[in-house]
Amino acid sequence: MAFESLSERLNKAIKNISGQGKLTEKNMNEMLKEVRLSLLEADVNYNVVKEFVENVKEKALGQQVMDSLNPGQMVVKIVRDEIQTLLGEEDAKINFKKQGITTLMMVGLQGTGKTTASAKIARYCKQKLAKRVLLVACDVVRPAAIEQLQTLGKGIDIEVFTLGAQTPAVETARQAMRYAADRQKDLVIFDTAGRLHIDDELMNELSEMKELVKPDDILLTVDAMTGQDIVTVAKEFNERLSITGLVVTKMDGDARGGGLLSVRSITNVPVLFVSSGEKVEDLEEFHPDRMADRILGMGDIVTLVEQAQEKLDMEVQQKTAKRMQQGVFTFNDLLDQFGQIQKMGSMQNMLKMIPGMGKMVNKVDDDQVNDSMKKNKAIILSMTPFERENPSCLKASRKNRIAKGAGVKVMDVNKLINQLEQMQMLTKVMNGGRMPNMNALSNMQRGAGMPGMSKHTGSKKQKKSKKKKKK
């Protein structure tokens, strides 16, 4: 994940100084040396790193910090604030018109995920901002882009305007504006053509389209995997088109993240959105303060709650909560919860957003969690409706039949039954207000803990190291 290595190194550097009883110029310089190396290895621009370190040093060695009761915490706050300054002081938003049609041009190099990002932003504006959106396929250089946008538009129930690959992009844009006005659209998003590299032909076409549609925003998609090239591409597009914002894609890749930390301070172009997956819902608003917290391992509970509200089925959650209040928790409820957990996506990503849970990330393997959940779902689906709602009826003969139906061992069925019994115990504890059986809680801690997770769930690296020790 982007920033993972940077987060680890920064936390290590700051932890060393947090353990010091008093802040001195010597231990401060040692910490700043580590911070400097961490940022440079993360591919942050050299001049940005130099200015960042100087700003931290100047503020950290000020009299107020030197005299504070906990200088380590003060340094953490200074580093965090400086990271936020790099990323942007305030959240950037789409510039919507108060009246009339807002126009948004999506630009970028080929392969940066521009067409998918157009659909993601369209979905975001429709669902979260209640806008009537029209997508316009202006990438006539690559006919497959038109088909791709139409497919994406159909999936999110948003109309896509196209005149085909034979009609020039500027003419498509002109007729799309009339079409949008006739149908009282609030927002028109133009998916423009990309190139393998910036050239005059591309820029002239985009400049002509800009003159025609007079966009309220020109958003540039940049690939987080390209490192410092983000800055180079942003500078060139900005000089030719005066872009108003960035959409950073592929944030879920193995990226160092340095380009994202550099681009705002060098180009003064803010990041509006980050994309961390291929699904059309994998788009986040960019909040500099929250990203700074994530980089320093402080979590991002606000974004986690927002994602839960968007992705989870609240009717299912309310139904389960009501049943739990009545002291009821069956395999049907467990099956519902498996579905809810899968909707939230990566378990590792969720743990990173919970303050204090960053160290748990390496102990959870997303593939193993998903495999375990699939197996448990198969077991439940092999039960009859009566068995799911009345788990106490599951005796040896029924367990054998269920195991064969799910293609698992009876031992796996027993483990799942044990998970359910532990959840039922906690349900009764929460409703009855009495102390739980400590042996049972201990077993739960050693076992599943979270629905769908086996007690053997852990990182592959850890398993290999355990095998080596045994040898």
NUKETI-144218 format. One record per residue (C-alpha): residue number from 0; residue in three letters; x, y, z. Coordinates in steps of 0.5 Angstrom, whole numbers, plus 500, padded with zeros to 3 digits. Layout:
% residues N
k, r, x, y, z
NUM, ALA, X, Y, Z
...
//
This chain:
% residues 471
k, r, x, y, z
0, MET, 500, 500, 500
1, ALA, 502, 507, 499
2, PHE, 506, 510, 505
3, GLU, 507, 504, 508
4, SER, 514, 504, 508
5, LEU, 514, 511, 510
6, SER, 510, 510, 516
7, GLU, 514, 505, 519
8, ARG, 520, 509, 518
9, LEU, 517, 516, 521
10, ASN, 514, 512, 527
11, LYS, 521, 509, 528
12, ALA, 524, 516, 528
13, ILE, 519, 519, 532
14, LYS, 519, 514, 537
15, ASN, 526, 514, 539
16, ILE, 525, 522, 541
17, SER, 519, 521, 544
18, GLY, 523, 516, 549
19, GLN, 528, 522, 551
20, GLY, 526, 525, 557
21, LYS, 529, 532, 555
22, LEU, 529, 535, 548
23, THR, 536, 537, 545
24, GLU, 539, 539, 539
25, LYS, 543, 533, 539
26, ASN, 537, 528, 539
27, MET, 533, 532, 535
28, ASN, 538, 532, 529
29, GLU, 539, 525, 530
30, MET, 531, 524, 529
31, LEU, 531, 529, 523
32, LYS, 536, 525, 520
33, GLU, 532, 519, 520
34, VAL, 526, 523, 517
35, ARG, 530, 526, 512
36, LEU, 532, 519, 509
37, SER, 525, 516, 510
38, LEU, 522, 522, 506
39, LEU, 528, 521, 500
40, GLU, 527, 514, 500
41, ALA, 519, 515, 499
42, ASP, 521, 519, 493
43, VAL, 519, 526, 496
44, ASN, 522, 531, 492
45, TYR, 529, 533, 495
46, ASN, 528, 541, 495
47, VAL, 521, 539, 499
48, VAL, 525, 535, 504
49, LYS, 530, 540, 505
50, GLU, 524, 545, 507
51, PHE, 520, 540, 511
52, VAL, 526, 538, 515
53, GLU, 528, 546, 516
54, ASN, 521, 548, 518
55, VAL, 521, 542, 523
56, LYS, 527, 543, 526
57, GLU, 526, 551, 527
58, LYS, 519, 550, 530
59, ALA, 521, 544, 535
60, LEU, 527, 547, 537
61, GLY, 523, 553, 539
62, GLN, 523, 555, 547
63, GLN, 516, 553, 547
64, VAL, 517, 546, 545
65, MET, 524, 545, 549
66, ASP, 520, 547, 556
67, SER, 514, 543, 555
68, LEU, 513, 537, 559
69, ASN, 512, 532, 554
70, PRO, 517, 535, 548
71, GLY, 516, 528, 544
72, GLN, 509, 529, 543
73, MET, 510, 536, 541
74, VAL, 515, 534, 536
75, VAL, 510, 529, 533
76, LYS, 505, 534, 533
77, ILE, 510, 539, 529
78, VAL, 511, 533, 524
79, ARG, 504, 532, 523
80, ASP, 502, 539, 522
81, GLU, 508, 540, 517
82, ILE, 506, 533, 513
83, GLN, 499, 536, 512
84, THR, 502, 543, 510
85, LEU, 505, 539, 504
86, LEU, 499, 536, 503
87, GLY, 494, 542, 503
88, GLU, 492, 546, 509
89, GLU, 484, 545, 507
90, ASP, 480, 540, 503
91, ALA, 479, 542, 496
92, LYS, 472, 541, 493
93, ILE, 469, 541, 486
94, ASN, 467, 548, 484
95, PHE, 460, 547, 483
96, LYS, 456, 553, 480
97, LYS, 450, 556, 484
98, GLN, 446, 556, 478
99, GLY, 446, 552, 471
100, ILE, 451, 547, 468
101, THR, 457, 545, 472
102, THR, 462, 543, 467
103, LEU, 468, 538, 469
104, MET, 474, 536, 464
105, MET, 478, 530, 466
106, VAL, 485, 530, 463
107, GLY, 491, 525, 463
108, LEU, 496, 521, 460
109, GLN, 494, 514, 457
110, GLY, 494, 509, 463
111, THR, 493, 513, 469
112, GLY, 485, 511, 470
113, LYS, 482, 517, 467
114, THR, 476, 514, 464
115, THR, 475, 510, 470
116, ALA, 476, 516, 475
117, SER, 471, 520, 471
118, ALA, 465, 514, 472
119, LYS, 467, 514, 480
120, ILE, 467, 522, 480
121, ALA, 460, 521, 477
122, ARG, 458, 516, 481
123, TYR, 460, 520, 487
124, CYS, 457, 526, 485
125, LYS, 450, 523, 484
126, GLN, 450, 519, 490
127, LYS, 453, 524, 495
128, LEU, 451, 530, 492
129, ALA, 445, 529, 489
130, LYS, 447, 531, 482
131, ARG, 444, 530, 475
132, VAL, 450, 528, 472
133, LEU, 452, 526, 464
134, LEU, 458, 523, 462
135, VAL, 461, 525, 455
136, ALA, 465, 520, 451
137, CYS, 471, 525, 448
138, ASP, 476, 520, 448
139, VAL, 475, 518, 440
140, VAL, 482, 516, 439
141, ARG, 481, 510, 443
142, PRO, 475, 507, 441
143, ALA, 475, 502, 447
144, ALA, 475, 508, 451
145, ILE, 468, 510, 449
146, GLU, 465, 503, 450
147, GLN, 469, 502, 457
148, LEU, 465, 509, 459
149, GLN, 458, 506, 457
150, THR, 459, 500, 461
151, LEU, 461, 504, 467
152, GLY, 455, 509, 466
153, LYS, 450, 503, 465
154, GLY, 453, 500, 472
155, ILE, 452, 506, 476
156, ASP, 446, 508, 472
157, ILE, 448, 515, 469
158, GLU, 447, 517, 462
159, VAL, 453, 517, 457
160, PHE, 453, 521, 451
161, THR, 457, 519, 445
162, LEU, 457, 521, 437
163, GLY, 462, 515, 436
164, ALA, 469, 515, 434
165, GLN, 468, 518, 427
166, THR, 466, 525, 430
167, PRO, 471, 530, 433
168, ALA, 472, 530, 440
169, VAL, 470, 538, 440
170, GLU, 464, 537, 436
171, THR, 462, 531, 441
172, ALA, 463, 536, 447
173, ARG, 459, 542, 443
174, GLN, 453, 537, 442
175, ALA, 453, 534, 449
176, MET, 452, 541, 452
177, ARG, 446, 542, 448
178, TYR, 444, 535, 450
179, ALA, 445, 537, 457
180, ALA, 441, 543, 457
181, ASP, 435, 540, 454
182, ARG, 435, 535, 459
183, GLN, 436, 539, 465
184, LYS, 443, 536, 468
185, ASP, 447, 539, 473
186, LEU, 454, 536, 472
187, VAL, 457, 534, 465
188, ILE, 464, 530, 466
189, PHE, 468, 530, 459
190, ASP, 472, 524, 459
191, THR, 478, 527, 454
192, ALA, 483, 523, 450
193, GLY, 490, 521, 453
194, ARG, 497, 520, 450
195, LEU, 503, 516, 452
196, HIS, 506, 522, 453
197, ILE, 504, 530, 453
198, ASP, 504, 532, 445
199, ASP, 502, 539, 442
200, GLU, 496, 535, 438
201, LEU, 493, 533, 445
202, MET, 494, 540, 448
203, ASN, 491, 543, 442
204, GLU, 485, 539, 442
205, LEU, 484, 540, 450
206, SER, 485, 547, 449
207, GLU, 480, 548, 444
208, MET, 475, 544, 448
209, LYS, 477, 548, 454
210, GLU, 475, 554, 450
211, LEU, 468, 551, 448
212, VAL, 466, 548, 455
213, LYS, 469, 553, 459
214, PRO, 470, 548, 465
215, ASP, 469, 550, 472
216, ASP, 474, 545, 474
217, ILE, 480, 541, 470
218, LEU, 482, 535, 474
219, LEU, 488, 531, 472
220, THR, 489, 524, 473
221, VAL, 496, 522, 476
222, ASP, 498, 515, 477
223, ALA, 501, 514, 484
224, MET, 506, 508, 482
225, THR, 510, 513, 478
226, GLY, 513, 517, 483
227, GLN, 516, 524, 482
228, ASP, 513, 523, 475
229, ILE, 507, 526, 478
230, VAL, 510, 532, 479
231, THR, 513, 533, 472
232, VAL, 506, 531, 469
233, ALA, 502, 536, 473
234, LYS, 507, 542, 472
235, GLU, 506, 541, 464
236, PHE, 499, 540, 464
237, ASN, 498, 546, 469
238, GLU, 502, 550, 464
239, ARG, 498, 549, 458
240, LEU, 491, 548, 461
241, SER, 491, 551, 468
242, ILE, 489, 545, 472
243, THR, 485, 546, 478
244, GLY, 486, 539, 482
245, LEU, 488, 532, 482
246, VAL, 485, 525, 482
247, VAL, 491, 520, 484
248, THR, 489, 513, 482
249, LYS, 492, 506, 484
250, MET, 493, 508, 491
251, ASP, 493, 501, 493
252, GLY, 499, 499, 489
253, ASP, 506, 498, 492
254, ALA, 507, 506, 491
255, ARG, 512, 510, 496
256, GLY, 507, 516, 496
257, GLY, 513, 521, 495
258, GLY, 510, 524, 489
259, LEU, 503, 525, 492
260, LEU, 507, 529, 498
261, SER, 511, 533, 493
262, VAL, 506, 535, 488
263, ARG, 502, 540, 492
264, SER, 508, 544, 494
265, ILE, 511, 544, 487
266, THR, 505, 546, 483
267, ASN, 500, 549, 488
268, VAL, 495, 544, 485
269, PRO, 491, 541, 490
270, VAL, 489, 533, 490
271, LEU, 481, 532, 490
272, PHE, 480, 525, 490
273, VAL, 484, 519, 491
274, SER, 482, 512, 488
275, SER, 485, 506, 492
276, GLY, 481, 500, 487
277, GLU, 478, 498, 481
278, LYS, 471, 498, 483
279, VAL, 467, 504, 481
280, GLU, 466, 505, 489
281, ASP, 473, 505, 491
282, LEU, 474, 513, 491
283, GLU, 475, 517, 497
284, GLU, 475, 525, 498
285, PHE, 482, 527, 499
286, HIS, 483, 530, 506
287, PRO, 490, 533, 508
288, ASP, 489, 532, 515
289, ARG, 486, 525, 515
290, MET, 492, 523, 510
291, ALA, 497, 526, 515
292, ASP, 494, 522, 521
293, ARG, 495, 516, 517
294, ILE, 502, 517, 515
295, LEU, 504, 517, 522
296, GLY, 500, 511, 524
297, MET, 494, 515, 528
298, GLY, 489, 512, 524
299, ASP, 483, 515, 520
300, ILE, 476, 513, 524
301, VAL, 472, 519, 521
302, THR, 473, 516, 514
303, LEU, 472, 509, 516
304, VAL, 465, 511, 519
305, GLU, 464, 514, 513
306, GLN, 465, 508, 509
307, ALA, 461, 504, 513
308, GLN, 455, 508, 512
309, GLU, 456, 508, 505
310, LYS, 458, 501, 504
311, LEU, 454, 497, 509
312, ASP, 446, 495, 509
313, MET, 444, 499, 515
314, GLU, 437, 495, 515
315, VAL, 441, 489, 516
316, GLN, 445, 492, 521
317, GLN, 439, 494, 525
318, LYS, 435, 488, 524
319, THR, 442, 484, 527
320, ALA, 442, 489, 533
321, LYS, 435, 488, 535
322, ARG, 435, 481, 535
323, MET, 442, 481, 539
324, GLN, 438, 486, 544
325, GLN, 433, 480, 544
326, GLY, 439, 475, 546
327, VAL, 438, 472, 539
328, PHE, 444, 471, 534
329, THR, 444, 465, 529
330, PHE, 447, 462, 523
331, ASN, 443, 467, 519
332, ASP, 445, 473, 523
333, LEU, 452, 470, 522
334, LEU, 451, 470, 515
335, ASP, 449, 477, 514
336, GLN, 455, 479, 518
337, PHE, 460, 476, 513
338, GLY, 456, 479, 507
339, GLN, 457, 486, 511
340, ILE, 465, 485, 512
341, GLN, 466, 483, 505
342, LYS, 463, 490, 503
343, MET, 468, 493, 507
344, GLY, 473, 491, 503
345, SER, 480, 489, 506
346, MET, 481, 488, 513
347, GLN, 488, 491, 513
348, ASN, 486, 497, 510
349, MET, 480, 498, 516
350, LEU, 485, 496, 521
351, LYS, 490, 502, 519
352, MET, 484, 507, 520
353, ILE, 483, 505, 527
354, PRO, 488, 508, 532
355, GLY, 492, 504, 535
356, MET, 491, 498, 531
357, GLY, 497, 499, 526
358, LYS, 501, 494, 529
359, MET, 496, 489, 528
360, VAL, 496, 490, 520
361, ASN, 502, 485, 519
362, LYS, 498, 479, 523
363, VAL, 492, 479, 518
364, ASP, 492, 476, 511
365, ASP, 487, 479, 507
366, ASP, 487, 473, 503
367, GLN, 486, 468, 509
368, VAL, 481, 472, 512
369, ASN, 477, 472, 505
370, ASP, 478, 464, 504
371, SER, 476, 463, 511
372, MET, 470, 467, 510
373, LYS, 468, 463, 504
374, LYS, 469, 456, 507
375, ASN, 464, 459, 513
376, LYS, 459, 461, 508
377, ALA, 459, 455, 505
378, ILE, 458, 451, 511
379, ILE, 452, 455, 513
380, LEU, 449, 455, 506
381, SER, 449, 447, 507
382, MET, 445, 447, 513
383, THR, 437, 447, 512
384, PRO, 433, 454, 514
385, PHE, 431, 450, 521
386, GLU, 438, 449, 522
387, ARG, 441, 456, 521
388, GLU, 436, 459, 526
389, ASN, 436, 453, 531
390, PRO, 444, 451, 532
391, SER, 442, 447, 538
392, CYS, 439, 442, 534
393, LEU, 446, 440, 530
394, LYS, 448, 433, 532
395, ALA, 453, 428, 529
396, SER, 449, 426, 523
397, ARG, 447, 433, 521
398, LYS, 454, 435, 522
399, ASN, 457, 430, 517
400, ARG, 452, 432, 512
401, ILE, 453, 439, 513
402, ALA, 461, 438, 512
403, LYS, 460, 433, 506
404, GLY, 455, 439, 503
405, ALA, 460, 444, 504
406, GLY, 466, 440, 502
407, VAL, 470, 441, 509
408, LYS, 471, 437, 515
409, VAL, 467, 436, 521
410, MET, 472, 439, 525
411, ASP, 471, 446, 521
412, VAL, 463, 445, 522
413, ASN, 465, 445, 530
414, LYS, 469, 451, 529
415, LEU, 464, 455, 526
416, ILE, 459, 452, 531
417, ASN, 464, 454, 537
418, GLN, 465, 461, 534
419, LEU, 457, 462, 534
420, GLU, 457, 460, 541
421, GLN, 462, 465, 543
422, MET, 458, 471, 539
423, GLN, 451, 468, 543
424, MET, 455, 468, 550
425, LEU, 457, 476, 548
426, THR, 450, 477, 546
427, LYS, 447, 475, 553
428, VAL, 453, 479, 557
429, MET, 451, 485, 553
430, ASN, 444, 484, 555
431, GLY, 444, 481, 562
432, GLY, 450, 486, 564
433, ARG, 453, 480, 568
434, MET, 461, 478, 567
435, PRO, 462, 473, 562
436, ASN, 466, 467, 563
437, MET, 473, 468, 563
438, ASN, 475, 461, 560
439, ALA, 470, 462, 554
440, LEU, 473, 469, 553
441, SER, 480, 467, 553
442, ASN, 478, 461, 548
443, MET, 475, 467, 544
444, GLN, 481, 471, 544
445, ARG, 485, 465, 542
446, GLY, 480, 463, 536
447, ALA, 476, 467, 531
448, GLY, 475, 473, 535
449, MET, 472, 476, 528
450, PRO, 467, 473, 524
451, GLY, 470, 469, 518
452, MET, 477, 469, 521
453, SER, 481, 463, 523
454, LYS, 485, 462, 529
455, HIS, 491, 461, 524
456, THR, 490, 467, 520
457, GLY, 496, 471, 520
458, SER, 501, 473, 515
459, LYS, 505, 468, 511
460, LYS, 512, 471, 513
461, GLN, 510, 470, 520
462, LYS, 508, 462, 519
463, LYS, 515, 461, 515
464, SER, 519, 464, 521
465, LYS, 515, 459, 526
466, LYS, 517, 454, 521
467, LYS, 524, 456, 521
468, LYS, 524, 456, 529
469, LYS, 522, 449, 529
470, LYS, 527, 446, 525
//
